[in-house]
Amino acid sequence: MITLLGIDPGYTGALAFLDPGSRALRIEDMPTAPNTKGRIELDLHRLGQLLGEHGEAQRLVSVLEFVAARPGQGAPATFRFGQGYGAIQMALVGHGWERHSVTPTKWKKHFGLSSDKGVSRALAAARFPDYADHFTLVKHDGRAEAALIALYALETIL
């Protein structure tokens, strides 16, 4: 048994667990919690729980979107994002997930997508019609992109 995991790593991102055989999809918003200063950060305990729930699979394959700092993004925001990104990588290693990364340009080109998040949501709903209700709102773009990254893994890695 194989479990695929697509990850949109931002604080508004998501994790999409895909069963390659049945195409069953489980989507989880990126687990976050406020820190002592009230800022949102990655909930490391919940992330660990989510990644550890798939231990029965013989092969755990993750694809993490490889992103970098954006022009104009401040140093504190860049640092927080990088800190969360590194924590996700370490959590994957700690739970035995095979790690792959893909740039947004590469996986979006695979599906013929632009940077328009609405188009990503529409494609995710079309490719996963049984889960279309997970992609209905504008704020669900992280869910849609995580699902498409998992599908990218299915179509290019397996």
KOLKOL-124822 format. One record per residue (C-alpha): residue number from 1; x, y, z. Coordinates in steps of 0.25 Angstrom, whole numbers. Layout:
NODE	NUM	X	Y	Z
...
//
This chain:
NODE	1	0	0	0
NODE	2	5	14	-4
NODE	3	1	27	2
NODE	4	4	40	-6
NODE	5	4	53	1
NODE	6	4	67	-6
NODE	7	8	79	3
NODE	8	5	94	1
NODE	9	14	99	12
NODE	10	9	112	15
NODE	11	1	115	28
NODE	12	-12	116	19
NODE	13	-7	103	12
NODE	14	-11	89	14
NODE	15	-7	74	13
NODE	16	-14	65	4
NODE	17	-13	50	6
NODE	18	-16	42	-7
NODE	19	-18	27	-8
NODE	20	-13	24	-22
NODE	21	-22	12	-24
NODE	22	-36	17	-20
NODE	23	-32	32	-22
NODE	24	-38	34	-8
NODE	25	-34	48	-3
NODE	26	-32	53	11
NODE	27	-30	68	12
NODE	28	-25	75	25
NODE	29	-23	90	26
NODE	30	-8	93	30
NODE	31	-9	91	46
NODE	32	-6	104	52
NODE	33	-8	111	66
NODE	34	-5	124	72
NODE	35	8	126	79
NODE	36	10	133	92
NODE	37	11	146	85
NODE	38	-2	143	77
NODE	39	4	140	64
NODE	40	0	128	56
NODE	41	11	117	55
NODE	42	11	103	51
NODE	43	5	93	61
NODE	44	16	83	62
NODE	45	9	73	70
NODE	46	-3	73	61
NODE	47	6	72	49
NODE	48	13	60	55
NODE	49	0	53	58
NODE	50	-5	55	44
NODE	51	8	50	38
NODE	52	8	38	48
NODE	53	-6	33	44
NODE	54	-1	26	32
NODE	55	9	16	37
NODE	56	1	4	32
NODE	57	6	8	17
NODE	58	18	1	12
NODE	59	22	13	4
NODE	60	20	28	9
NODE	61	23	38	-2
NODE	62	22	53	0
NODE	63	23	64	-10
NODE	64	26	78	-3
NODE	65	24	90	-11
NODE	66	38	97	-12
NODE	67	36	112	-10
NODE	68	45	123	-7
NODE	69	44	137	-1
NODE	70	36	147	-9
NODE	71	41	161	-13
NODE	72	36	171	-3
NODE	73	33	161	8
NODE	74	39	165	21
NODE	75	51	158	28
NODE	76	42	154	40
NODE	77	31	148	31
NODE	78	42	141	23
NODE	79	48	135	35
NODE	80	35	130	41
NODE	81	32	124	27
NODE	82	45	117	26
NODE	83	44	112	40
NODE	84	31	105	37
NODE	85	36	100	24
NODE	86	48	93	31
NODE	87	39	88	42
NODE	88	31	81	31
NODE	89	43	75	25
NODE	90	48	70	39
NODE	91	34	64	42
NODE	92	34	57	29
NODE	93	47	51	32
NODE	94	44	47	46
NODE	95	31	39	41
NODE	96	38	32	30
NODE	97	32	39	18
NODE	98	40	39	5
NODE	99	43	53	2
NODE	100	41	60	-12
NODE	101	40	75	-15
NODE	102	34	82	-27
NODE	103	34	97	-31
NODE	104	21	103	-33
NODE	105	25	106	-47
NODE	106	28	91	-50
NODE	107	15	85	-44
NODE	108	6	96	-50
NODE	109	12	94	-64
NODE	110	9	79	-63
NODE	111	-6	83	-62
NODE	112	-5	95	-71
NODE	113	-8	105	-59
NODE	114	-5	119	-57
NODE	115	-3	126	-44
NODE	116	-18	128	-43
NODE	117	-22	121	-30
NODE	118	-37	121	-35
NODE	119	-33	112	-47
NODE	120	-25	103	-38
NODE	121	-38	101	-29
NODE	122	-46	98	-41
NODE	123	-37	88	-46
NODE	124	-36	81	-33
NODE	125	-51	81	-33
NODE	126	-51	75	-47
NODE	127	-41	64	-44
NODE	128	-46	61	-30
NODE	129	-61	62	-32
NODE	130	-65	55	-20
NODE	131	-57	65	-12
NODE	132	-61	77	-19
NODE	133	-67	83	-7
NODE	134	-53	84	-1
NODE	135	-50	95	-11
NODE	136	-62	104	-12
NODE	137	-57	116	-5
NODE	138	-45	126	-9
NODE	139	-38	122	4
NODE	140	-38	108	0
NODE	141	-27	110	-10
NODE	142	-17	103	-1
NODE	143	-25	91	-1
NODE	144	-27	91	-16
NODE	145	-12	92	-18
NODE	146	-8	82	-8
NODE	147	-18	72	-15
NODE	148	-12	75	-29
NODE	149	2	74	-23
NODE	150	-2	60	-19
NODE	151	-8	57	-32
NODE	152	5	62	-39
NODE	153	12	52	-30
NODE	154	3	41	-35
NODE	155	5	45	-50
NODE	156	20	47	-49
NODE	157	27	39	-38
NODE	158	19	26	-37
//
